[in-house]
Amino acid sequence: MTKDILKLNNQICFPLYAASRQITKLYRPLLTKLGLTYPQYLVLLVLFEDETVTVKALGERLYLDSGTLTPLLKRMEEHGLVERKRCSEDERVVKVSLTKKGRGIEKQAEAIPNKFSKEIQLETEEAKELKRLLTKILDQV
């Protein structure tokens, strides 16, 4: 007999995992039209807010380590979306900024959040509460 604590339906981790996969799946066709992957889209969202950020700050905002972020940024640079430059004051610091092509995607990307919201069909207050709870979890781990 399985203990209740080990039942899949009693786990918090499973619906988080499954929802994350499904959300990424919902974004895929929207981002494919822009030639982006989901992680690339997240990088652009940060850069739409702050035109230039350090790789370290970007990793902190996206919860990504440099081993994941560096190849991602390299591909984005090869596609002309971002530019990476070493800081003249400290060569260990790499700054990432949008190119003209990267900035040009912003207008097209503006439609994505509304399309996504229609797909998940959460009321505004439900979405705010979900975001609050997920942010609380991220802050704790």
C-alpha positions as CSV (number, residue, x, y, z in Angstrom):
1,M,0.0,0.0,0.0
2,T,1.4,3.4,-1.0
3,K,1.6,6.0,1.6
4,D,-0.4,9.2,0.9
5,I,2.8,11.3,1.1
6,L,4.1,9.4,-2.0
7,K,1.0,9.7,-4.1
8,L,1.6,11.8,-7.3
9,N,-1.6,13.8,-6.7
10,N,-0.3,14.9,-3.4
11,Q,2.9,16.4,-4.7
12,I,3.4,20.1,-5.3
13,C,6.3,19.5,-7.6
14,F,4.4,17.6,-10.2
15,P,1.8,20.2,-11.2
16,L,4.5,22.8,-11.2
17,Y,6.6,20.7,-13.6
18,A,3.7,19.7,-15.8
19,A,2.4,23.3,-16.0
20,S,5.8,24.6,-16.8
21,R,6.1,22.1,-19.7
22,Q,2.6,23.0,-21.0
23,I,3.2,26.7,-20.7
24,T,6.4,26.4,-22.7
25,K,4.5,24.4,-25.3
26,L,1.9,27.1,-25.6
27,Y,4.6,29.7,-26.2
28,R,6.4,27.7,-28.8
29,P,4.2,28.5,-31.9
30,L,4.1,32.2,-30.9
31,L,7.9,32.4,-30.5
32,T,8.6,30.3,-33.6
33,K,7.0,33.1,-35.7
34,L,9.8,35.4,-34.3
35,G,12.5,32.8,-34.7
36,L,13.0,32.5,-30.9
37,T,13.2,29.8,-28.3
38,Y,11.5,30.3,-24.9
39,P,14.9,31.0,-23.1
40,Q,15.8,33.5,-25.9
41,Y,12.4,35.2,-25.4
42,L,13.2,35.5,-21.6
43,V,16.5,37.1,-22.4
44,L,14.9,39.6,-24.7
45,L,12.3,40.5,-22.1
46,V,15.0,41.5,-19.7
47,L,16.8,43.5,-22.4
48,F,13.6,45.2,-23.4
49,E,13.5,46.5,-19.8
50,D,17.2,47.2,-19.4
51,E,19.0,47.7,-22.7
52,T,22.3,46.5,-21.3
53,V,22.9,44.1,-18.5
54,T,25.8,42.0,-17.3
55,V,25.8,38.3,-17.9
56,K,25.8,37.8,-14.1
57,A,22.8,40.0,-13.6
58,L,21.0,38.3,-16.5
59,G,21.6,34.9,-15.0
60,E,20.3,36.1,-11.6
61,R,17.1,37.5,-13.1
62,L,16.5,34.3,-15.2
63,Y,17.7,31.8,-12.6
64,L,20.2,30.5,-15.2
65,D,23.9,29.6,-14.6
66,S,26.6,30.8,-16.9
67,G,27.0,27.3,-18.4
68,T,23.5,27.6,-19.7
69,L,23.4,31.3,-20.5
70,T,26.7,31.6,-22.4
71,P,25.8,29.2,-25.3
72,L,22.3,30.8,-25.4
73,L,23.8,34.3,-25.7
74,K,26.3,33.1,-28.3
75,R,23.5,31.8,-30.5
76,M,21.5,35.0,-30.0
77,E,24.6,37.0,-31.0
78,E,25.1,34.8,-34.1
79,H,21.5,35.6,-35.1
80,G,22.2,39.3,-34.6
81,L,19.8,39.8,-31.7
82,V,22.3,40.8,-29.0
83,E,25.8,42.0,-28.6
84,R,28.3,40.9,-25.9
85,K,31.2,43.1,-24.9
86,R,33.7,42.8,-22.1
87,C,33.7,45.7,-19.7
88,S,36.7,48.0,-20.1
89,E,37.1,48.5,-16.4
90,D,36.9,44.8,-15.5
91,E,37.5,42.3,-18.3
92,R,35.9,39.5,-16.3
93,V,32.5,41.3,-16.6
94,V,30.6,40.8,-19.9
95,K,27.8,43.1,-20.8
96,V,24.9,42.1,-23.1
97,S,22.9,44.6,-25.0
98,L,20.2,44.5,-27.7
99,T,21.1,45.1,-31.3
100,K,18.9,47.0,-33.7
101,K,17.5,43.7,-34.9
102,G,16.8,42.6,-31.3
103,R,15.0,45.8,-30.5
104,G,13.0,45.4,-33.7
105,I,11.4,42.2,-32.3
106,E,10.0,44.1,-29.3
107,K,6.9,45.4,-31.2
108,Q,6.0,41.9,-32.4
109,A,6.6,40.4,-29.0
110,E,4.1,42.8,-27.4
111,A,1.2,40.6,-28.6
112,I,2.5,37.5,-27.0
113,P,1.4,38.1,-23.3
114,N,-2.2,38.7,-24.4
115,K,-2.3,35.7,-26.6
116,F,-0.9,33.6,-23.8
117,S,-3.4,35.0,-21.3
118,K,-6.3,34.0,-23.5
119,E,-4.9,30.4,-23.7
120,I,-4.6,29.8,-20.0
121,Q,-8.0,31.4,-19.1
122,L,-7.2,32.6,-15.7
123,E,-9.0,35.6,-14.2
124,T,-6.8,38.6,-13.5
125,E,-6.8,38.1,-9.8
126,E,-6.1,34.3,-10.2
127,A,-3.1,35.1,-12.4
128,K,-1.8,37.7,-9.9
129,E,-2.1,35.2,-7.0
130,L,-0.4,32.4,-9.0
131,K,2.5,34.7,-9.9
132,R,2.7,35.8,-6.2
133,L,2.9,32.2,-5.0
134,L,5.4,31.2,-7.6
135,T,7.6,34.2,-6.8
136,K,7.4,33.2,-3.2
137,I,8.6,29.7,-4.0
138,L,11.5,31.1,-6.1
139,D,12.5,33.4,-3.4
140,Q,12.7,30.5,-0.9
141,V,14.7,28.0,-3.0
